[in-house]
């Protein structure tokens, strides 16, 4: 599933709202369990955005690599990006 720039920005704004909600929960001394559940939801959402970005980037790199089959730089760059994302 490829996402457009607009879709990614919409997801990031939603995550921003979730984080502001977590800040309010902490300020109001909400139950730690509830806060942790929301933190897990934010983590999952940001991982989804990263995965969508990585998918798009990977397709772009593979496309470029197949067009320029003599260049391994695109594949090396893709591998480095995946490794950084997985940390």
Secondary structure, 3 states (H helix, E strand, C coil): CCCCHHHHHHHHHHHHHHHHHHHHHHHCCCCHHHHHHHHHHHHHHHHHHHHHHHHHHHHHHHHHHHHCCCCCHHHHHHHHHHHHHHC
